[in-house]
Amino acid sequence: MLIKLIRSFSSAHHLPNYNGPCHDLHGHTWKAVFVIEGPVQADGMVCDFKVVKKLLDGLLPDHQLLNDFLENPTAENLAQYLFTKIRPELAKQGLTLKTLEIWESDNAAAIVEG
């Protein structure tokens, strides 16, 4: 069974390799869309959404400078970084992170599939 959770976080970054205004420090309210796979348990749920939301929120870089984690924090690099960080934590719960979408605006996203 697949389930989907949408979380948001606010972070700042600057793109050192970009020739334009995004080279300078600026922020986004990012949207993260998680597609998670797992078996339906005896209680009829793959997992308790409340538990997974808390886990995900604890791993997202809310109100942090993304350049502290990534040299070049593009949406693509951020998506890959978060996918690599979050996937093993979900696996500890018997869940598989299938896709992660990182939206930097209403019209632009990077997607990682595992």
C-alpha positions in Angstrom: 0.0 0.0 0.0 1.2 3.5 -0.7 0.5 6.5 1.5 1.3 10.1 0.9 2.2 12.8 3.4 2.9 16.5 2.7 5.0 18.5 5.1 6.4 22.1 4.8 9.4 23.8 6.2 11.1 27.2 5.8 14.8 27.5 5.1 17.2 30.0 3.6 20.0 29.3 1.1 22.1 30.8 -1.6 23.4 29.2 -4.7 27.1 29.8 -5.1 27.3 28.4 -8.6 24.3 30.5 -10.0 24.7 33.6 -12.0 21.6 35.6 -11.0 19.6 36.7 -8.0 19.5 33.2 -6.4 23.3 33.6 -5.8 22.3 35.9 -2.9 20.8 34.7 0.4 17.1 34.2 0.2 14.4 31.9 1.6 11.6 29.6 0.6 8.7 27.9 2.3 9.5 24.4 0.9 6.9 21.7 0.5 8.0 18.1 0.8 5.7 15.3 -0.6 6.5 11.8 0.6 5.2 8.7 -1.0 5.8 5.8 1.5 5.1 2.1 1.0 4.4 -0.5 3.6 2.0 -3.3 4.4 -1.4 -2.7 5.9 -1.2 -3.7 9.5 -3.8 -5.6 11.6 -5.2 -2.2 12.7 -6.0 -1.3 9.0 -3.2 1.3 8.7 0.2 1.2 7.0 1.3 3.4 9.9 -0.1 6.0 12.2 0.2 9.3 10.2 0.8 11.2 13.5 3.9 9.1 14.2 5.3 9.4 10.7 4.6 13.2 10.6 6.6 13.7 13.8 9.5 11.6 12.4 9.5 13.5 9.2 9.2 16.9 10.8 12.2 16.1 13.0 14.4 15.4 10.0 13.5 18.4 7.9 15.8 21.5 8.1 13.1 23.9 9.3 14.4 27.5 9.9 18.0 26.5 9.0 20.5 27.6 6.4 20.7 24.9 3.8 24.3 25.8 2.9 25.3 24.5 6.3 24.3 21.0 5.0 25.0 21.3 1.2 27.6 23.2 -0.7 25.2 23.9 -3.5 21.7 23.6 -2.1 19.6 23.5 -5.3 16.2 21.9 -5.1 17.6 18.8 -6.8 20.5 18.5 -4.4 18.2 19.1 -1.4 15.8 16.4 -2.6 18.6 13.9 -2.9 20.1 14.9 0.5 16.7 14.5 2.3 15.9 11.3 0.5 19.2 9.8 1.6 18.7 11.1 5.1 15.1 10.1 5.6 14.9 6.7 3.8 16.9 4.7 6.4 14.8 6.3 9.3 11.6 5.1 7.6 13.1 1.7 7.0 13.6 1.3 10.8 9.7 1.5 11.0 9.3 -1.1 8.3 8.5 1.5 5.7 10.0 2.3 2.3 10.3 5.9 0.9 9.3 5.5 -2.7 9.5 9.1 -3.9 10.2 12.5 -2.4 9.2 15.7 -4.1 10.7 19.0 -2.9 8.8 22.0 -4.1 10.6 25.3 -3.8 7.6 27.2 -5.2 4.1 26.4 -6.4 5.5 25.8 -9.9 8.9 24.2 -9.4 9.9 20.8 -7.8 12.6 18.2 -7.9 11.7 14.5 -7.5 13.7 11.6 -6.3 12.6 8.0 -6.8 14.0 5.1 -5.0 
